Amino acid sequence: MPLSFVRHMPQKVLLLGILLSFCLLLVPSARACAVTKKQLWHCLLEHADKDNNNQLTNAEIRKLVHDNTHWYERLIKSPDSVVHQVEQHCGLPLAYSNLLKGSCFKHCGGLDGKRTIYNRICQ
């Protein structure tokens, strides 16, 4: 091996590592969320649809959030802010067709992710 190649080897390895890391960030994860929108919808209906009309009003969502969070969690994300978020991303009243929108419950984890909500309410 030429001496110049050996001398620049650590820089090339570092550059390759950075390039691979960047590529991994660009490629979406192949792992799907363990909770589907359909599962979440059935869960929400079972626990919040008090009038059995297969849609959730802002009052039903507000009550669901209030009943399934601790007081200190409501300081961070109030039931009203959750209703506002659902209205913005999904539309109200919330129906299954609204839930299927790409902007509605698009995250799996986090405070407002499908898995998080499902595990909190239905598990």
C-alpha positions as semicolon CSV with decimal commas, in nm:
position;residue;x (nm);y (nm);z (nm)
1;M;0,000;0,000;0,000
2;P;0,130;0,345;-0,076
3;L;0,227;0,547;0,229
4;S;-0,011;0,833;0,143
5;F;-0,310;0,594;0,154
6;V;-0,218;0,474;0,503
7;R;-0,163;0,828;0,624
8;H;-0,514;0,936;0,515
9;M;-0,687;0,615;0,629
10;P;-0,837;0,758;0,955
11;Q;-0,985;1,051;0,763
12;K;-1,140;0,817;0,506
13;V;-1,289;0,594;0,776
14;L;-1,432;0,898;0,951
15;L;-1,576;1,032;0,626
16;L;-1,729;0,692;0,548
17;G;-1,882;0,678;0,898
18;I;-2,035;1,022;0,858
19;L;-2,170;0,934;0,514
20;L;-2,329;0,609;0,642
21;S;-2,484;0,790;0,940
22;F;-2,632;1,053;0,711
23;C;-2,777;0,784;0,482
24;L;-2,939;0,610;0,778
25;L;-3,111;0,934;0,873
26;L;-3,253;0,973;0,525
27;V;-3,389;0,620;0,494
28;P;-3,723;0,581;0,672
29;S;-3,741;0,313;0,933
30;A;-3,864;-0,023;0,810
31;R;-4,023;-0,087;1,149
32;A;-4,392;-0,008;1,151
33;C;-4,584;0,112;1,453
34;A;-4,726;-0,174;1,659
35;V;-5,062;0,008;1,681
36;T;-5,263;0,073;1,366
37;K;-5,508;0,355;1,315
38;K;-5,786;0,096;1,303
39;Q;-5,689;-0,041;1,645
40;L;-5,667;0,311;1,785
41;W;-6,007;0,398;1,641
42;H;-6,179;0,098;1,803
43;C;-6,011;0,184;2,131
44;L;-6,122;0,548;2,115
45;L;-6,480;0,451;2,030
46;E;-6,497;0,199;2,311
47;H;-6,379;0,449;2,571
48;A;-6,509;0,783;2,448
49;D;-6,811;0,747;2,215
50;K;-7,080;0,785;2,480
51;D;-7,367;0,840;2,235
52;N;-7,263;0,547;2,009
53;N;-7,271;0,748;1,685
54;N;-6,925;0,633;1,564
55;Q;-6,771;0,977;1,592
56;L;-6,608;1,174;1,869
57;T;-6,706;1,530;1,952
58;N;-6,477;1,781;2,115
59;A;-6,657;1,721;2,448
60;E;-6,601;1,345;2,426
61;I;-6,231;1,392;2,342
62;R;-6,187;1,647;2,622
63;K;-6,344;1,407;2,876
64;L;-6,134;1,114;2,750
65;V;-5,815;1,314;2,794
66;H;-5,919;1,443;3,136
67;D;-6,014;1,095;3,260
68;N;-5,691;0,931;3,138
69;T;-5,426;1,181;3,245
70;H;-5,287;1,294;3,578
71;W;-5,325;1,654;3,692
72;Y;-4,958;1,729;3,629
73;E;-4,980;1,591;3,273
74;R;-5,270;1,825;3,205
75;L;-5,042;2,115;3,299
76;I;-4,816;2,019;3,007
77;K;-5,091;1,930;2,759
78;S;-5,442;2,034;2,856
79;P;-5,757;1,861;2,730
80;D;-5,839;2,180;2,537
81;S;-5,502;2,178;2,362
82;V;-5,554;1,811;2,266
83;V;-5,897;1,896;2,121
84;H;-5,741;2,183;1,927
85;Q;-5,466;1,953;1,796
86;V;-5,718;1,688;1,687
87;E;-5,926;1,957;1,515
88;Q;-5,619;2,090;1,331
89;H;-5,476;1,755;1,221
90;C;-5,786;1,538;1,185
91;G;-6,100;1,747;1,190
92;L;-6,397;1,745;1,426
93;P;-6,614;1,562;1,491
94;L;-6,358;1,286;1,465
95;A;-6,476;1,005;1,239
96;Y;-6,283;0,707;1,103
97;S;-6,247;0,874;0,763
98;N;-6,079;1,174;0,935
99;L;-5,850;0,944;1,128
100;L;-5,717;0,802;0,802
101;K;-5,577;1,142;0,696
102;G;-5,200;1,147;0,675
103;S;-5,177;1,433;0,925
104;C;-5,398;1,260;1,182
105;F;-5,212;1,056;1,448
106;K;-4,911;1,019;1,220
107;H;-4,665;0,951;1,503
108;C;-4,629;0,623;1,686
109;G;-4,462;0,736;2,009
110;G;-4,438;1,061;2,198
111;L;-4,714;1,229;2,396
112;D;-4,962;1,217;2,109
113;G;-4,855;0,902;1,927
114;K;-5,085;0,612;1,839
115;R;-4,898;0,361;2,055
116;T;-4,880;0,596;2,352
117;I;-5,252;0,677;2,344
118;Y;-5,352;0,315;2,284
119;N;-5,136;0,187;2,570
120;R;-5,267;0,454;2,806
121;I;-5,635;0,402;2,732
122;C;-5,676;0,043;2,619
123;Q;-5,409;-0,161;2,795
